[in-house]
Amino acid sequence: MNIKFTARHFRPHAELKEHAIETVNKLGKYYDGILTATVILSFERVTNSVKRAEINLQVYGGILTATEESEDFMKSIDAASEKVMLQLQKYKTKLRAKDKSKVRTIREKV
């Protein structure tokens, strides 16, 4: 899985970048057919800033997206990863409901 990390309008700390990449890597244990993952961090206002984390996962046949806002980047990343995890589980369930062998062939392609 390729992971792309983007921080808009600021330079992230090393721990923040490491936490984001580590969290997205953990999503691989729920579904191993993730082709690319993109993590985008941004904030809206300078005073009373709202930190936004967006996680985009490209899977075979679609893109899963989750966006979360909070007062801390770590909380936003964790909440967005929870949303994407639920989407991944639903996506995988739908694939299996259609045809169990399709999940295996996708796994072999990746």
N, C-alpha and C positions, 0 to 999 in steps of 0.2 A: 504494500500500500504506500503510495506516495503522499506525503503530507506537505502542504504549502501553508506557510504562516505569514499573515499580513497584519501590521499594526498601522492604523491610519492616524496621521497627525501627531504621533509621539513615538518615542523609542522605548520599547519594553525592557524590563529587567530580565536578566538571564533566567531567574526562577520562574517568572511569569511565562516566558516562552517554553521553558522546560515542562511546566505544569500542563500547558495547553497541549503540547505534543504527546506527553505521557497519557493524558486523558483520552485523546483521540486514538492512540495505540490500543488502549483497553477495549475500544469498540470492536476491534478485530476478533475478539473471542466470541462475540455474539453472532457475527457473520463474516466469513473470510472472503466474500466476494466483493469487498470494497476495492474499487479501482484507485480513486484519488480522494483525498480529504483536504478541505480548505478551512482554515481557522482565520476569521477576520475579527480583530479587536478595534473598537473605536469608542470615543466618548463624545457626548453632545455639547454640554455647556462647561465653561471653565469654572463658574461658581455653582455649587450644588450639582456637580457633574453626575451624569448618569452613564455608567459604563455598559457598553453593549458587546456581547460576544455572539458571533454567528458561526455556525458550523455547517458546512456543505459537504455531503458525501455523494460521490458519484458511484452508483452501483450499476450492474448490468441492467440496462433497460430503463434507467431513471435517475433522478437526483433527489436526495433527501436533504431538507433544510430545516434548521432550528435556530431561532434568534431569542436571546434572553437579555434582559436589562436588570441591573441592580446597582448598588453603591460600591461594589467591589468587583474587580475583574475575575478573581478566583471563583466567587459565587456565581457569576454570570456564565463562566465556562462550565462549571459543574452542572448548572441547571440546563444549559443548552445540550450538554452531552446526555443528560437524562432523557430529554425530549427526543433526541436523535436515536437513542437506544430503543425507545418504545416504537419509533417508526421502523427501525431495522427489524425488530421482532415481528411487527405486523407485515412488513414486506416479505420476510422469510416464510411466515405462515401462509401468505397468499400464494407464494411460489410452490410450496409443498402441497397446498390444496389442489392446485392445477395438475401438477405432475411431479412426483418425487424424483424421477430420473433427471428432470430439468435442473434441479439444484446440483446434482452430481456433475452434469455436463458443464455447467457454469463454473464450478469449482475447478474442473480440469482445464478450462480455457485460461483461467487466471493463474 
